Amino acid sequence: MPGNKYNGNSTHIPTRVERLLRERELREQRKSGRASHSNEAIDNHRDAVSENGPRFREGDNSGVAFVEQYLEEAAAARALVEECERQDGRPFRQRLLVVANRLPVSAVRRGEDSWSLEISAGGLVTALLGVKEFEAKWIGWAGVNVPDEIGQKALTKALAEKRCIPVFLDEEIVHQYYNGYCNNILWPLFHYLGLPQEDRLATTRSFQSQFAAYKKANQMFADVVNMHYEEGDVVWCHDYHLMYLPECLKKYNTKMKVGWFLHTPFPSSEIHRTLPSRSELLRSVLAADLVGFHTYDYARHFVSACTRILGLEGTPEGVEDQGKLTRVAAFPIGIDSDRFIRALELPQVQEHIKELKERFAGRKVMLGVDRLDMIKGIPQKILAFEKFLEENPTWRDKVVLLQIAVPTRTDVPEYQKLTSQVHEIVGRINGRFGTLTAVPIHHLDRSLDFHALCALYAVTDVALVTSLRDGMNLVSYEFVACQDAKKGVLILSEFAGAAQSLGAGAILVNPWNITEVAASIGQALNMPAEEREKRHHHNFYHVTKHTAQEWAETFVSELNDTVVEAQLRISKVPPELPQDDAMECYLQSSNRLLILGFNATLTEPVESPGSRGDQIKEMELKLHPELNEPLTALCNDPKTTVVVLSGSDRRVLDKNFEEYEMWLAAENGMFLRHTNGKWMTTMPEHLNMEWVDSVKHVFEYFTERTPRSHFEPRDTSLVWNYKYADVEFGRLQARDMLQHLWTGPISNASVDVVQGSRSVEVRAVGVTKGAAIDRILGEIVHSKSMTTPIDYVLCIGHFLGKDEDVYTFFEPELSSEATSITRSKPTDGPRLPAERRAALKLSGSRSGTKSSQTKTQRPSPASDRKTGNNNSSGSLRRTSPEKISWSVLDLKGDNYFSCAVGRTRTNARYLLGSSDDVVSFLNRLANASSSCTLFSGLHV
């Protein structure tokens, strides 16, 4: 479109999926050893080209050029980098800063300046140990309080050898942040256990102090990351402990590549909205470039929470806020399956397997391995086993359940109570069904070492996972990896994240349904070998294919590409309004026209970030309280004409602007008046409005059916707004409404349907702000008896896409020579006649691209004048002996400023973020204008 060089073109740009497929293919080639040297260079250094951020050239093909460079020319550059080794002899690799609450080591102090460290094996540690293409460094809390500087320096030095960087938290912060907010509030909420009951006022105060400690701790993590961050690094934040971290990091450096991954479930929006700090945490996470979850359900819940609580736009790619897209996706984690498969061949593991087979000879072995936690469903599992034994007496001496319950949070009363409950149930069942030589349940309150656990997995016939709510549950993966010989059966809770990955080969159960779980135990024990083999083969393929290393590589690969995608989006976004340039051109011009929108441009901000919208206040549009002085100054400037162009009706504009010397254009310019005059219509003659009554009935019907929606009848259009209704229900209702309108009331009517983000408007064809501005301009010129052309235009608004033709109307490429108007003496009568056909035809051609305009031959000034004479009425049907044709606009490219407010997908040249930014700019403009006027007066 004219004047906006930031919009794209028709050249094909590889999509995100195309880029990721290519990356995946190269990774597979590397792993299989078939890749060429250049392809390996691409794979090992996939982000070398974009480490310093994309550099876009001027012109339309900048985005394409960048992607082509990223995809095709990167190989040569990276190959050169591959050949250049560091001083320590290692090849260059992209740095990955892994930020988690705990470091993957356990630290024990041996002296004032000495520490012993032991690597702790966890899912995340295992995942990243196998990733070879990144140089990973860990940042986190060491799990110990180190108040003295000597101890901190010694621990930092010791951890550096393990590629770890400590964050030092004092005991009070740990108590409030970790034990308080993380474990007492977020963890129960995310696992559907709800918030602690506020039975005392002190509890409410503790919420506030704990959240303050949570933010402080996250800022401490951010400070350490910032100290060690180097340009081009990828920062990967983990889990609910660090939800506030992405925002802290982006405040430090907006170009930092930040990903955030949640290892627990993310609850339904109805659960999350009970959290007092719900909005602040959501917005903090949205600062990340990529947000990851184990399953699609969790990702869907997160997007829904952002939509329902924050009022943002959810898309298939993620969450969009003012043009900034945060990608949200599912990345199911895996395990290092090779580690388990190789362990089975070790002599000590084989010895363990032999002992277990001898110990449980003649009996089927069922296994449960869980933390002793409320969400693991251990009581439900044991009760289901009891019911199975009740209903199947023949199995009582043929099956044994081995339950490994690893103690956790033993100092918490709720966990102590759970431990007692489990022990009581186990004792009762063993007393009921046991004998002097054997008991049906072997319960261990401790963990097993890795080799013993692998042996136990290998001899198990049925694994029983009955989590009530689990982020993933990798025990099921570990069991499958160790079962290639025995091909045992997996009974898996449908509430575990692993159910979405292993559901095809496992028997899925509802752990709350004891009868169903008992029946599934019987099904598993009696399952034919052929079926067991098929189920195992399906799961084994998934576990060995989707490993932890693959998970980490995929996440970081998508994070890198998300940044590329964001740069491509930004390349299509106009820049911020250059206020200094706009002011300078304003002061140098002699006849200025300011066209201002109203809603979301000059209105008072009602909704603060994160709060619920106040429907009553927002529906009553009010002028921003800080605009009185600047508007008065601008309107009183004899060189400046101010027009408020709005979709609102006349009453709203009268109420807000009657005290100013300006022009008001209501209902998208179909009604016009100066504040000192009366309203007149600028509607085209013969405008067909017969459709109004039938559409009005439809709008009233859907308003009644949709709570908190409202209907705005206007003279030239009808608007149904569902901004405050339930988001999903509102969209469904809007879809039903549109289907009904198109097949019924407006099927043959000359109307336009304009869809806003949460509104539906039906208006007559030709009713747009761009179409009306031509007629408005004619009336203003005649009324003010202008003798000099307008040499400066500033157009600012938050307009619907249908109305953005007002931005292109004034583009100097066409209008500087082509837009002319005929002055004539005014006559009585408020009604404006039909549009100037030539002018409307001309303005209609302004929707083309800039490149197409340069190819279009402009009409000569002589032909323009001839056109003006043939349409001598201009915007008014007037009879006058005097008719003088002249050019209304004399704009140069630098004297036209079109600016969209809060809309990044726009035809405008420039952007402003909000109505507050508009107020700030108009204040500067008014002050500069007043100063210039005063200076001119003194000079004279």
N, C-alpha and C positions, 0 to 999 in steps of 0.2 A: 504494500500500500504506500501511497505517496508519503515521503518524508520519514518513513520508519524503516531504516536499514537493518533493524534488529530482528526482522521476521525471516522465516526460513524460505526455502525455495523447493522446487520440484525434484532436485537431485536426490538420489537414493542415499540415505544414511543407514548403515547397518544397525539393526535393532539390538536391544539389550540381549535378547535370546540368541541372536546370531553371534554376537560377540562371545557370550558365555559358552555356546556350543563349540566355537573354535578353540577357546581356552581349554575346554574339557577334552577335546580331541588331542590337543598338544600334550596335555597331562597324561592321557592314556598312552600316547606314543612313547613318552619318556619312560613310563613305568614298564612298558613292554620291551624297551630297548630298541624300538624301531625308528626313533626320532633322529633326524639329522642334527648336526651341530647347531645350526641356526635355530631350529625349533626348540632345542634344549635351552638355548640362550633366551628365547622368548619365555619359555616356561619358568626358568629359574629367576628371571628378572622381568617379570611381566609388567612392572609398573615404572621401569626406569625412565621411560619417556615422559610420564605424567607426574613424576615425583615433585617437581617444582610447580605443579599446577598448569593446566592447559593455557597456551597462549594463542588467542584468536586474532587473526588478521582482520583488517577492515574489509568489508564487502560481504556479499551474500553467501559465498561458498566457504566461509571460515569454519563452520561446524563440520562440514564434509571433509575439509582438508585435515582437520584435527583427527577425525576418526580414521581416515586413511593412513595418516602418519602413525596413529596408535596401533593399527592392525597390521599394516604392511611394511612400513619402513622401520618399525621397532626392532625387527630381527637383526639387522645389520648393526644398529647402535648397541644392542644388548650383547651381541657377539663380541664386539670390541670390549665391552665392560667385562664380559666373562673371562677374557684373556688377561685382563689387568687384575692381578692379585694384590691383596692387602699386604702389609708388612709382615703379618703373621703367617702368610702363605695361603690363607683361606680365600676362596672366590667371593666376590661381592654378592650379597643377598639382601633382599628387602627386610628392613627391621620391623619386628612385630613386638609392640609393647602390650603384654598381657596384664591387665589390671584386675585383680580379684581381692576379696576381703582377706584371705589367708594366702601366704606364700606356700609353695609346695614342699616346705621343709619344716621340720620340728627343731627348735633351737633350745639347747640346754647350756646354761652358763657354768663354766668350769673354774673361772677365776675372774679377777677384776677386768682383765683384757683378753680372755680366752673363751671361746664358745665351741661346742660340738654340734654338728648339724647332721640331720638324717632326712633323706628324701622320703616324703610320704606319698604313697601311691593312691591317686584318686582318678576319677574319670577324666577330668580336665587335664591333669598332669599326663596321663597316658595318651590323651589325644594329641597333645602338642609335642610330646617327646619324639613322636614318629614323623613330624613334619620337617622335611629336609630343605624346602625351598625358602624358608624364612629364618631369619636370625632372631629368635625369640628371647625376650627378657621379661622377667616377672616383676611386678610391682605389687606389694601388699603388706599386710601386717604379719609380723613374725609370730604372733601368738603369745608374746611375753612382754611384760612391762620393763622398760629399760630407762630409768629416769636420769642416769648419769651420762655425761658426755663421753667419758672414756669407754663405757660399755657400748654406747651407740656406735662409736667409731670402729671398735673392734668387731661388732656384729656386722656392720656394713661391709667391712673388709672381708670377713669370712663369707658373707652371702654373695659377694661379687664373684667369688670363684664358682658359685653355683648359678651364675647369671641371674641373680635375684637382687632386688632393690627394696629395702625395707621402708615402711611407713610407721613412724613411732607414735603410738596412741597411748595416752596416759590412762590410768585405771578408771577415772571418772567418765572419760569419753567412752571407753569400752563398755562400761556398765550401762550408760544411757543409750549409746548408739547400737551396740551389738546385742547385749542381753535385753535391752529395753525395746527400742523401736524395731530392730530387725527381727528378733526372735519372739517378742511378745505381741507385736502388732502386725507386721507385714507377713511373716511366715504363716501364722494361723489364718489370716485373711485370704492369702493366696491359695490355701488348701481348704477353703470353704468352712473353716472352723469358726469364723466370725471374730469380731473384736471383743476384747475384755469388757465385761459389764461395768458401766460407770455407776457404781453404787455409792461412790464418795466423790466429793468435789476435788479431792486430792488426785484422783485418777485423771480427771480432766486436765489438771495442771501438769501431771506427769506426761500426758500425751504431748503437750506443748514443749516441755523441756526436752523430752526424748527426740522430738522432731528437730529441735534446734541443734541437739548434739549430732543427729544424723547428718544434717546439712554441714555442720562444722567438720565432721569426719570426712565427708565426701570432698570438701574443699581441701583438706589436708592431703588426701590422695591426689587431687588435681595439682596441688603445688609440687608434689614429688614428680608427677608425670611431666609437668612443664619444665622442671629442672633437667630432665634427661631426654626430652623430646628433640629430635632432629628432623629437619624438613624432609618430607617423604615417608616418615614412619607411619605405620598403621597402629592405631590405639584400639584395643579390643577390651571393653569393659564387661564384667561378668556379674550377673545375678542381682537379686533384689537389694543387696547391701549397698549397691552403687547406682541406684536409679537417678540420683541427683548429679552424678559425675559428668555425663555428656554435656549438660548445660555449662558446668564450670569450665570444661575444656574448651568449648566453643567460644566462650567469652574471652578466653586467653588467645585463641587463634582460630578464626573462622574457617581457615583452609585445612585445619587438621582433619585427617581421615579418622572418624570415630564410629565404631560399631558397638552395639550393646546386645548381650544375649542373656536370656532368662532361663535358668535351669530348673525352675519350678513351674507348676501350672500358672497361667494367668486367669483369674476368675472372671465370671460373667460381669458385665457392666453393672448389673443390679447389686452384686456383692461389692465391687470396687467403689461404687459411689457412696458407700457407708463410711469410707475412710475420710477423716477430716482434711487431710492434705492431698486429697485425690487429684485435684487439678494441677497443683504445683508439680507433683511427681510425673504426671503424664506429659506435661509440657517440657520437663527436664529431659525425659527419655526421648521426646521428639526432636531434641536438638541433635541427636545422633544422625548419621547418614544412613545407617542400616540397623534395623531392630530385628532380632532373631528370636524364634521360639522353637520348642521341640516339635510341636504339631500345628496343623492348620487351625484346629479349634482354639488354641491359645492365641494365635495371631488374630483370628477373627474376633475373639473377645476384646483384645487390645484395641483394634480398629473401632469396634462398636463403642468401647468406653470413650475413645477420643471423639467419636461422632456425637454420642448422647450427652456426655459431660462437658466437653469443650465446645461442641457445636461446629467441629471441623468437618471437612469433606473426606469421606472414606472412599478410596478407589481400589480397584483390583491390585494395584501396585503398592498401596500403603495409605498414608494419611497426608493430605495436602492442606497447607495453611498459607494463604496469601501467595500462592505460586511456588512455595517451597515444599518439595515432596520428600517425606521421610519414608523410605522403602521398608515395608514390613513383610517378612517371609518366614516360612518354616524350614528349619534345618535340623532334622532328627540326628541326634548324636549317636555314635556307635562305640565300639570297643576295639582294642588292639587284638583282633581275633587270632592272629598268628602267634601271639605270645601264649595264649591258652593252648592252641593246637601243639605248639612246640613243647610246652610244659608236660603234656601227656606222655611224651617219649622219654622224659628224664627218669633215671633209675629210682630216685627217691619217690617220685610220683607213682611209678609202677608198683613199688613196694607198698605204698599206701592203698592203692587199688586192690592189691592182693589181700591185704589185711581186712579191708571192708567187705570184700566178697565172701571171705571166710566167716566174718562176724555175722553177716546177714544172709547167709546161705539159706535158700528155701523160702525167702520172704521178698516181696516187692518193696522197693525203697522209694518212699516219697520224701521230697526235700523242700524245706522253706528256709531261705536266707534273707533276713531282714534286720534293719535297725529296730530296736525296741521303741517304737514310736506310735503315736495315736493314728497316724495316717496309713500305717502298714497293714492294718486289718488282721493282726495276729489272733486276737480272740475269735473273730469270725471264721478264720481258717480252722482253728482247733475245734470250734463248735460244729463246723461242717463235717470235719473228720469224725467227730463223735456220732453225728447223725448217720453217716455212712456205715459205721460199725454197727449201729443199732439196726439198720435196715438190711445189712448183709452179714449175718453171723458167720457165714463160711469164710469170710475174709479176715476174721479177727486175729487169727494166728498166722496169717499169710502176708501181712502188710505192716510196715512200720513207718512212722512219720518222724523224720529228723528235722527239728526246728532249731536253727541257729539264730539267736536273738542277740544282736550286738548292743550292749548297754549304751545309752546316750542321755545326756542331761540328767544325771542321777541325783542332782541336788534339787530338781524341780518337783514339787509335790504331786503334780498331775502324772509325771512319769513314774514316780514311786508307786502311785496308786495303780497304774497300768501294769507294772511289774508284778505287784501282788495279785492282781486279777488274773494274769496269765498263769502264774504259778498255781493259783487255786484251781483253775480249770484243768490244767495238765494233771495235777495230783488227783483230782476227782475222776478223770477219764482213765488214768492208769490204775487207780484203785478199782474202778468198775470193770475194766476189760483186761487188766493185766493178770499175769500168773507169777508163780515163784521164779520162773526162769526167763520170762520175757515181758516187756511192757510195750504197748502200742505207740507211745510217744517218747522220744528222746529229746529233751529240751536242754540247750546249752546257752547260758547267759554270758557268752564271750565270743570273741572273734577267732577265726582260724587263719593260720598262715596260708600264703598263696598256694603252696604245693598240696597241702591237705585239702584246701577248698577245691582245687582242680580234680583231685582224686574223688572227692565226694560227688562232684558234678558228674564224673564219668560213670559211677556205679548207680546213679539215680535212674529210676524208671519213670517217675512222674514228678515234675517240678510244679510247685503250687505257689503262685503269686496272687495275693488277694488284697492288693493295696486299695484303700478307700479313696485315695487321691494321690497321684504320683506324677511328678514331672515327666519321667521317662521310665525308670527302673531297669538298670542294666544287668541285674541278676539274671533276667530272662535271656539276655544276649549271651552272657557268660555260660549259662547252662547249655544253650544251643551249640556254642562253639566247642564244647567238650563232649558232645553227644554223637559225633560222626560214626562211632562204632556201635553204640547201643541203640541210638535213634529213639530216645525216650519221648514222652508226651509232655507238652507244656500247657498247663491250665493258667490262664492269664486274666487278671481283672480288666474289665473294659474301661475302668477309670485310671489305668496306668497309660502314660504316653506311648509306651511300647506296643499297646494294642493296635495302634494305627499302622505300625510297621510289621508286626508279627501276627496280626490277627488272622491272616489266611491259613497259617499253619498251626496256630494254637487253638485251644478250646477257650472261647471267651465266656466269662461269667460275670454276673453281678454279685459282688462279695457280700452285699447285704441280704441276698436271697440264699439263706443257708441250705434250703432244699435243693436249689439249682446247683450249688457248688457240690453238694453231696452226690447228686446224680452225675455230675461231670467227673467226679473221682471214679465212680463206677465205670463210666464210659472210657476213661483213660486206661484203667487197669485191664479192661476187657477188649481193648482196641486191637484189631488184627494187625499183623506185622506189616502187611502191604500198605495199609492206611497210615500207620506210624511212619513208614519210610517216606511216603509222599509228603506228609506234613513236615517232617524233619527236613527233607530236601529243600522245600520252599523256604523255610526259615534259615537254614544253614547258608543258602545262597545269599540271602539278604544280609546276614550278619557278617559274612566274609567280604561282601561287596561294599557295604556301607559302613566302613570302618571309622574309627575316631579320627584317623589321619585324613581320610576323605572328607569328613565333616569340617575339620578345621580349614583345609585347603579350599573347600567350596565356599565357606563363609568369607574368608579373606578375599578370595577371587571376586565374589559378588560385591563385597565392600569396595574394592578397587574400581569395579565397573560402575557401581552406583555413583561414585564420585565423577566418573566420566560422563555418565548420563546427566548428572546434575549440571555439569559444565555445558553440556549441549542445550539443556533447558535454559540456563542463564543466558546463553548466547542469543536466545530468541526474546529475551526480556529487555525492554527499553531501559535506559539508564535513569538515574534519579535526576529530577529537574535541576538544571544548572542555575541556581537562584541568582548568583552574581551576574551572569550573562543576561538573564531575563530582566533584572533590574536595570542594568546598563542600557539595554535596548529600549526599555520603557521610558527612561529619562530622556533619551535622545529623540524620541518620537513626538509628533505634534497632534495626532488624532488617534486615540487608543480605544480599543474595544475589548472589554473583559467579559467573557461568557463563563458563568459559574453555575455548576450544578447545585442542588440543595441537599438532598438526602445523602448522608455519609460523606458530604463534602463541606458543608457549612453548618451541619447540625451539631448539637451538643452531644458529646459521648455519654452514653448511659451505662453501657455494660463494661465493667472492668474485667481484665483478663482472668479467666477461670471461674467467674461467678455465673450464676444462672441469669438468663436474660429477664429483665423486668418488662413484661409484655405491655402493661398499661403505659409505662413511661416511654417505651420505645415507639409505640404506635402514635403517640402525640409528638410530632416532630417539632423541635425547638431550635432556634438559632443559637449557635455557640455563644456563650456569654462573653467571650473575649473578642468578639468580632464587631462590637458596636463602634468603637473608635476607628479602627482601620476602614471599615465599610463607609462610615460617614465621611472620612477624609477622601477616600477614593471617589465616592459619588459626588462630592462637592468640587472635585477638580474639573474645571471647564474643558480640559483636554481629554477627559476620560468618560467613556460611556460604559455603564455597568449593566449587564443583563443577567438575571437569574433564570435559567432554563431548567425546568423540572417536570417530572411526570406527575407531581402532586396537583391536586385541584386548586381552584382559585382561592377558596377560603383559607387554605393553609398558607399560601403565599401572602395573602393580604394580612393575615394575623402576624406574620413574622417580619414583613418588610415595608409596611405602610409608612414608616417614619423616614425612609431613605429616599433620596432622589435617584431612582433607578427604573429600569424596565423589568417587568415581570412577565415571563412566558410560562403559562400553566399547561398541564396536560400535554407534555412533549411539544410545546410551542403552538398548539392549536388555539390558544387564547392568549391575548397580548394586551398589556396596558402599561402606560407610565404611571408611576404612583400618584401623579397629580391628575390623571385622567381616568377614563372609564374603560372597562374591558371591551375588547372587540375580538371577533373571531378571525382566525387566519385559515380556517378550514377550506379545502378546495370545494368548489361548487359541485353539486350533484353527488356529494358523499353519501354512499348508501349505508344507512344505519338500521335497516329493517331487522337485522340479526340480533339486536340488543336484547329484546324481551326473552327470546328462547334461550340465549346463553345465560342471561340473568337467572332464570329458573334453575339451570344446571348448577351454577355457582352457589346459589342458595341451598340447594339440596346437599352438595358436598360440604358446605360449611356446617350444616346441621349434623352431618355424619362424621365430621373430623374435629374432635375436641381441640380447642385453642387455635383453630384456623379462623381467618376472617376474610370478609369479602368487601372490596372497595368499588362501589359503582361510580363511574365518571361519565362525563358527557360524550367522550370520544372513545372510551375503552372501559373494559371491566377487568378487575384484578382479583385473583384468589391467592391469598398468602397463607402458607403453612409453616412459616419459620419457627413458630413456637410449639407446633404439634410434635408428637413423637416422630422422629426422623424417618424410620422405616415405614411406619403407617402412612405418614404424609406422602412419601414417594409412591406408595401403592395407590393411594387415593388419586394422586395427580395423574398416574398412568391410566387409571380407570376413567378419569374425567376426560383426558385427551382422546382416548379411544371412543368414548361416547360422543364427544364434540365432532370429531372428524367423520363419524358415520351418520351423524344426525344434524344438529342445529347449524353447523357451519360447512356442511359438505359441499354446498354450492354457493356459499357466500364469499364476497370479496373481503376477506379478513386476513390478518396476520396473527399467528399465535406465537407469543414471545415467552419463552421459558427462562425464568431466572433460576438462581440456585435453589430457591424454595418458594417459587411463585409461578403462577400461570396467568398470563395477560392475553386478552383477545382485543385487538384494535383493528380499525378499518385499514385497508391497504393504503399505503402512502403516509400513514401517521407515524413519522419518525422525527427526531430532533434535527437531523440533517436536512430533511425535506422542508421543514418549517423555517430553518434559519434564513433561507433565501428571502422568504416573505417578511420575516421579522426585520431583516436588514433593510429592506426597502422602506418599511414603515418608519424605522428609526431615522433613516437618512432624510426622508421627507419631513418628519416632525421637527427635526433639529435644523432643517435647512442647511445641511452640510454643503460646503463649497470646496472642501479639500478632502482627498481620499483618506481612508483609514490606513495608517502605515504601521500599526502594531496590533496584533491580536493575541490575547492570552485566553485559552479555553481549558478550564479545569473541571473535572466531574467524575463521578462514580456511576457511569452509564451502563445500561445493558448493551450487549453486543449489537442488538438491532439498532440502537441509537448512536453507535459510535461513528456513523457516517458524518456526524457533526465535526469530528476531528479532521476528516479528510476533505471537508468542504473548503477549508481555507488553505489547503496546501498551495504554496506559491507557484509550483510548477504549472498549475492551470489558472488559478484565480487572479494572479497578478495582471494578466492581460485579458483573460476571458470574462471575468465577472464585471459586468457593467450595469448601470441602472439609469433610468431616466428621471430627472427631476421635473416635477411639475407642481403647479399650485394645488394645495389641498382643497378638497371639497367636503361637504357635510356627509354624514353617514358613517357609522362605525364599522361597517362590514367590509372586509377585504375580499376582492374577487379571486379568480383562479390564479394559479401559479404562473410565473413567467415560464412558458414552455421551454424556451431555449435554455434558460438558466437551469431548470430542473433536469433537462436532458444532459446538460453539461455536468451538473453536480452528481448525477447518477453515474457518470463515467469515472468518477473519482475513486471508485472502489478497487480499481486495478492496482497492480503492483508498480513499484517505481520503475522497474526495468521496462515494463510495457508502456509506460507513459513516455519514456524517452524515445520510443519508436513511433509514437503517435504524432502526426503533424499538428502543431498548434494552429489555431485560426489567427489570421493577421489582425492587427488592431483595427484596420478598416472594416473587415468583416464583422468584428465585434461591435463596432459602432452601428453598423447596418442592422445587426441583430437587435441592438438596443432600441433603435428607432422603430423596428417592426413590432416590438413589444413595449410600446411607449408607456403602457400603464404601470410598468414596474410591479410593485406589490399592491398597488391600489388601482381600482378602475376610476380614473380621473379624466375630466375633460378640461383642457386648458389650451389656449393659443400658444403658450410658451412651452417648448419641449427641448431640453438640452441634454444630450447624451454625454456621459462622462464615466470614467472608471471609478467605481466605489472603493476598490481595494488597490492599494499600491504597496504590497508586501514584498519584502525581500526574504530570502530563506532564513536569515537570522532574526527576523522580526515576527516570527510566528512560533508560539509555544503551546503545543497541545499536551495536556498532562492528565493521566488517569490516576484516580485516588484508590489505592488498595486493590488494583486489578492488574496482574502481571500479563495476562493474555489480553492485549489491547491493540487498537490501531493508533493509539496516541504515541507521540514521540518520546514522552518522558513519564516518570512516575513520581508520586508522593505517597507516603505510607498510610496516612490517616488524616482525618479532619483536623487533628491537632497540628499536623505539618502544614496544612493549608492555612490555618490561622496564623502560624508563625511566619509563613512567607508573606501573606497579605499585610501583616503588621510591618514587616521590613519594607515592603513596597510602599505602604502609606507613609512611613517615616521618611523614606528617601524622597518621595514625591513632595512632602511638606517642606523638607529641608531645601530641596531644589527651588521650590516656589519662593520660599523666604529669601534665599540667596539671590534669586533673580530680582525680587523686589528691592532689596538693598542695593543691588548693582545699578538699577535704574535710578 
